[in-house]
């Protein structure tokens, strides 16, 4: 009998299985497509490859002030970019397969269903026995009741990865990370992009001030953004897709060549386990687990997208590894702050409480430190002046939130993630010496601003 089996070969499944194998456990992964899951095959990795390509084009287009001539006349071969995306995905997929062979993790290619606390039954009838089972089946693209993906004129994030056919006019419904990243990609591939968001701001739930800066920067790139706007209907006509919208101020309509539906994701929990088993699922389809990510069925765990927000790959992998430690060593699962990022240009990253959330808990005694990229030495040297580092602290200066919009925000958020996770006070991080000149100095300045000690503003 196996020690542990993972249903799903995404970040949670494959990283959890490798972690288990390296601790001496006999591990197996059931995955019906390719290893890496949505993140590697149709999400995080291919989109970031596309983003890197179009970002190089954007940088070249603005390079005249640095003496780069002709940059404004450059174009991007979308077919070549698409091939590079496939090369990256293929290489990383082979890397996981190699790690499985190296660590002895078994991969069963197919779909399975939990029928008992120690049994997974495959579609062909064979059974897999394991002392522990982890549900890590991930999520799928969400749809709206009145707008469905047909894969051609109305597409989801998976179909958007095919950039060999760039529409002249693209409508993006949803201004979360997926919607904005694709808006950025297609704008620089040559599409006229319109983004419509039902909520009051882009990246709903994020810090309002930082989200407003990101929205303004994307509008400067000629991406049309309409917030507080409902998409009433989408109708496929003979020559175009016709969409109707409404807001508090007006009703309006537009015609587009393609529509990207980017309204979030839904957990894949249907038919993952027999309905007679004591595994509970809430109204949104998320599996109910205890503090150690155990379901109601003995020795069966769940992690990643199937257990709720935030639905992020790095959360999933960390939870899977924590489950292995809980099984192997009896350590309780720790639920730390999870950072998130939007890989537009500029990037946006956040961790912990927003300013509004902090004020609702601590009142007006909340401390807020800000430092604009435009005041930083390196930001000026590399022409990355758009952005802000914002640190939220409790009255005693304990860091409870960090929000960055600007170049490399996803990298810069790490010291603030540590501070939120370990409840570190802002002044205790000021002893860290940041290299000069770097973008990271802006993080130091924002922390110093919490304590009234910022130097350059």
Buried (B, 14 or more C-beta within 10 A) or exposed (E): EBBBBBBBBBBBBBBBBBBBBBBEBBBBBBBBEBBBBBBBBBBBBBBBBBBBBBBBBBBBBEBEEEEBEEBEEEEBEBEEBBEBBEEBBEEBBEEBBEBBEEBEBBBBEEBBBBBBBBBBBBEEEEEBEBBBBBBBBBBBBBBBEEBEBEEEBBBBBBBBBEBEEBBEBBBBBBBBBBBBBBBBBBBBBBBBBBBBBBBEBBBBBBBEBBBBBBBEBBEEBEBBBBBBBBBBEBEEEEEBBBBBBBBEEEEEEBEBBBBBBBBBBBBBBEEBBBEEBEBEBEEEBBBEBEEBBBBEBEBBBBBBBBBBEEBBBBBBBBBBBBBBBBBBEEEEBEEBBBBBBBBBBBBBBBBBBBBEBBBEEBEEEBBBBBBBBBBBBBBEEBEBBBBBBBBBBBEEBBBBBBBBBBBBBBEBBBBBBBBBBEEBBBBBBBEEEBEEBBBBBBBBBBBBBBBEBBEBB
